[in-house]
Amino acid sequence: MKAIVVHEPGGPEALTWDDAPDPVCAPDEVVVRIAAAGVNRADVMQRMGHYPPPKGITDIIGLEVSGTITEVGGEVTEWQPGDEVCALLAGGGYAEQVNVPAVQLLPIPHGVGLVDAAGLTEVACTVWSNLWAPFSTSRLQEGETLLVHGGSSGIGTMAIQIAVAKGNPVIVTVGSPEKAAYCRQLGAQTINYRTEDFVERSRELTDGRGVDVILDNMGAKYLDRNIDAVAPDGRIVTIGMQGGNTAELKIAKMLGKRVTYTATGLRGRPVHGPHGKAAVVAGVLEDVWPMISSGEVKPIIDSTVPMSQAPVAHERIESSQHIGKILLTN
């Protein structure tokens, strides 16, 4: 098969359309002929050599796809060849085919096209597992206020829509008036981080109390200010390191507010177990998929790019000019 291969870490030009081994279907897996793959910030980190795949996982980039099942393993009973699906992956999405555990598959939601569905799985699973899953440390309750950094991203636009559907006031940080306008249309209040201080402004928007939960993609750069922005008993969940990996943690400040701080990742979770990917996918199917099928929540697609032109997609995501998801299509 053909796939995007990185022979040496580097810039977008390191992504090359090349021959790769065909996927092998294990007994509990299926093989999917890929229609489209979602592009994520984690893909950029892997391309640069900063985010290697978990042990035993292909080094082909790509964490989510949509497509059609072509083969099922001997232990798989709930899916069959010809089924159209979207899938959560630990790797392998930038290709013509991929093998994936059957428990990490989701049906294409009603009203969503096969290509657009490629932009749903990673963001829906990330947002739900960190904010509304029973095992989530954020424990976001109806009526509590959520602050999301990077509101116009794939994660951000998904978080806004689910929060609105669940009755959570949501505030997002954005980098331009155009992105702010789009996020407001989705139902969020916005803070332009280039011209406003998000700590001060989030307090103003919550009558001085602060926000209950922060979904943070910045890491080190925002750690101390996030603590300032949360309300007493607030929770901070870091899911990215766009602002760096190392920062000083001021424990006394956290003690005074009784702040809970968590850093979580989705890719490295085990397939099975109480916090595993199978449990996340099952929860998303039960809780989020009905919102998508009803039209309350929709995939926000910025653009589509042919798979062989993956460098163009990476250039766009690194420019931060996109709103929603960028997809690679076969």
N, C-alpha and C positions, 0 to 999 in steps of 0.2 A: 504494500500500500504506500501511498504518499503521506507525508506528515511534515509539520514544521519541526526542524531539528536545529538545535544549538550546538555547534561543534566547539565553540569557545565563547565564554561569557563576554558580553559587551553591549553595545547600543542596539537599536532596532535592526540594524543591518546584520546582526548576528543570527536573525531568524531566517532560515533557509528552507525552501520547499524541496524535500529530498526523499529518497526511498527509506522506508523503515520496516521493521518486521511486522507481519500481520499479527493481530491480537490472538491470544489463545484463550479459549473459553473454559474456565474451571467449572466444576459441577454446580456450584451455587451462583454462577454468573450468567450473563447474556452478552452477546456481541451486538453493538448498535452501529448501523451505517449512519454516519453523522450528517445531518442537514446543516447544522450551525453550531457554533461554540461561542460562549460568552467570554469577553475579555475582562480581566480583573487586575487590580493593582498588584496582587500577589504574582501574577504572571510576569510583570515587569521586574519584580524583585528576583524571580527565578532566572529570568533571562540574563540578569546582571551577575548571577552567581551568589546571591544573598539568601536564597530561600530554596534549598534543595528538597527534593521530594522525600517523603517518608521511606524508610527501609523497605525494599521489595517492590516499590512503585516505579513505573516507567518514568524516565526523565523527559518524556515529551510533555510540554506545557499544556495546561488547560484543565479547569476545575468544574466545568458544566457544559453540557451539550443537549441538543435535541436531535431526534432522528428516528429510525425505524429498526426494530429488532430483526436481525438476520439469523441468529443462532441462539439456542437456549441450552444451558447445562442440564445434565441428567437429574439434578435435584430441584430444578425450577418448575413449578406447577402453575403459577399465577400469571405467567406471561407466555406468549407464543410468537413465532416469527410473523412479521407483518404488523405487529402492534407499534403504534407511534407513541413515543415516550420522551420525557426529558430526564436527565440524570445528574446526580451529584457525584463528582469524581475526586479522587486524590491526585489525578494526573491523567494525561493522555488525550485531552480534548482537541488539540490542534492537529487533527488527523482526519483521514477518511473513515476510519473505524476505531472503535474502542471497546474493550471488555470492561464490565462493571458488575459488582455484586447486585443481584436482583433486588435486594432490599433497599438499594439506593435509587430505584426508579420511581418516577411519578407519571401518571397519565397526563396527556396534554389537556389543560383545562378547557372547558366549554368556551367557545368564542375566541380562543387564542390560536393563531396560526402556528404551524410547525416551526418555522424559523424563529419567530418572536419568542416562542417558549424557551429557547436557549438562554434567554436573559432572565429567567425566573428562579432557577433552582438554587444557585449559590447565594443570591441575595436574600431570598425568602428563608432559606435554612439558617443563614447567619443571623438575620434580624430576629426571627422567631426564637431560635435557641438562646439568644442572649437577653431577650426582653420578656418573652411571655411563656417560655417553656416551664413546666413544673420544677425542673432542676436548675433554672436560671437564678443566679445570685441577685439579679436586679429586682425580681419580684414586682414588676410593674403592674400596679393595680389601676382599675378604672378610675378616671378622674385625676390621676397623678400626671405631673408635667414631665415631658421627655425633651431633652436637648440632644440634637444629633449634629455632630461636626461633619461637614461635607454634605450638606443637604441635597445638592443637585446630583450627587453620584448615584450609581445603581443602588448601593446600600441605602443612601439617604432617601431617595424617592420611594423605595419600598417601605422604609420605616415610617415615613410620613403617612402613606396611604393606610397601612395597617393601624397605626396609632389613631388616625381619624376614625376609622371603622370601629375601633374598640373604645372610643370615648376618652382618649388621652390627648390633652392639649400638647402640641408639639412645636418646638422652636428649633430652627436650624441655622447654622452658620453657612454663609455663601460668600463668593468672591466677586460678584458683579451684580449690577441692577437687573440684568437679564435673567440670571439664575434666581435671584430673589423673586422676581415676578412669576417665574414658573413654579417655584415652590409654594408661593402664596396661592396660586391656582389649585394646587393639590391640597391646601388646607393648613399650611404651616405659617407661623409667624417667623420672620427672618431677621438675621443680624448680618450685616456686611462686615466681615472680619477685617477688611482693609481700611474701613473708615470708622468702625465702632469697636468698643471694648466689649467682648462677649460676656464678661463677668458682670460689668455694670449694667449692660442692657438686659441680660437675662433676669437680673434682680428687678429691674423696672417692670418687666413684663409679668413678673410673678408677685407684684406688690411687696417687694423687698424680701420675700421668703427664700428665693432660690429655687432651682429645679430639683425634682425628686430623683431623676435618673439621667445620666449622661452616657450616650453611646459615642465612643471616642476612637477616631482613626489616626490620631496624631502621636500618641505616646508621650515621649519625654518632654517635648516642647510645651504641652498643655497640662502636664500632670499637676503642678502647683495651682494653676489658675482654675482647673476643673474643681479642685477641692474648695476653692473660694466660691465657685458658682453653685455648688449643690446646697440644698436645704439641710437642716438637721435630719439625721438618719438617711441622708442621701446615698445613692449608689452610683459608682463610676465603673463602666465596663470598657476596657481598652481592647480593640480588635485590630489595631494597626500601628505602624511605627513610622508614618510619613514625617513626623517631627523628631525622629531620633529614638535611640534605644536606651539611653542612660540619663537618669535625672535624680535629683535629691528628693527623697520622700520626707516631708515634714510631719512626723507622726503626731506631735502634740496638736497640730491643727486638725488632724483627722480625729483624734480622741475627743476634742472639744465638740465636734459635730456628730460623732458616732458614725463616721463615713465608712462604707464598705467599698473596697477597691478590688477589682478582679481584672485579670488579663486572660483572654480566652482565644483559642483558635478552633477552626472547624476541620481543617485538612488533616490534622494529626490525630483526630479522635479515632478510637477503634470502631470497627464496623458494628459490633454488637455490644451489649451492655446497657446499663440504665442511662448513660449519657452518650451513647454511641450514635453513629450516623443513621443506623436503622431506626432508632427511637426518634431522632430529629426529623427524618423524612416522614415517618408515620404521623408525627405531631403536625407537621406542615400540611400533610394531606387532609387531616381532620379539621384543622383550625383555619388555615390560610387559603387552601384551594377553593373552598366554597365562596370566599370573598372574591376570588378571581373569576370564578364561573358566573357569579352574579353581576360582575362589572364594577363592584366597589373598589377593587384593586386591579391594576392592569400593568403589563410590562411597559416600561418607559424605554424606548429604543432610540438612541441618538443616531446611529448610522450602521450600515452593513458594509463589509469589505470582503472581497474574495479571500478564501483561506490562504492562497498562495501569496497574497499581498499583506500578510500579517504585519510586516514592518510599518505599513501605513497606519494600521490600527494602533500599534504601540506608540507611534509618534503622536497620534491624536490624544490618547489617554494621558500621556506624559505632559501634553500641553495644558491639560485641565480645562479645555474649552468645551468638553462634551457635557451633555445633560442626560443622565440615565446610562443605558448600556450600549457598548459597541459590540457588534457581533461579527464573527467570521463565518462565511458561508461556503459550502461545497456545491 
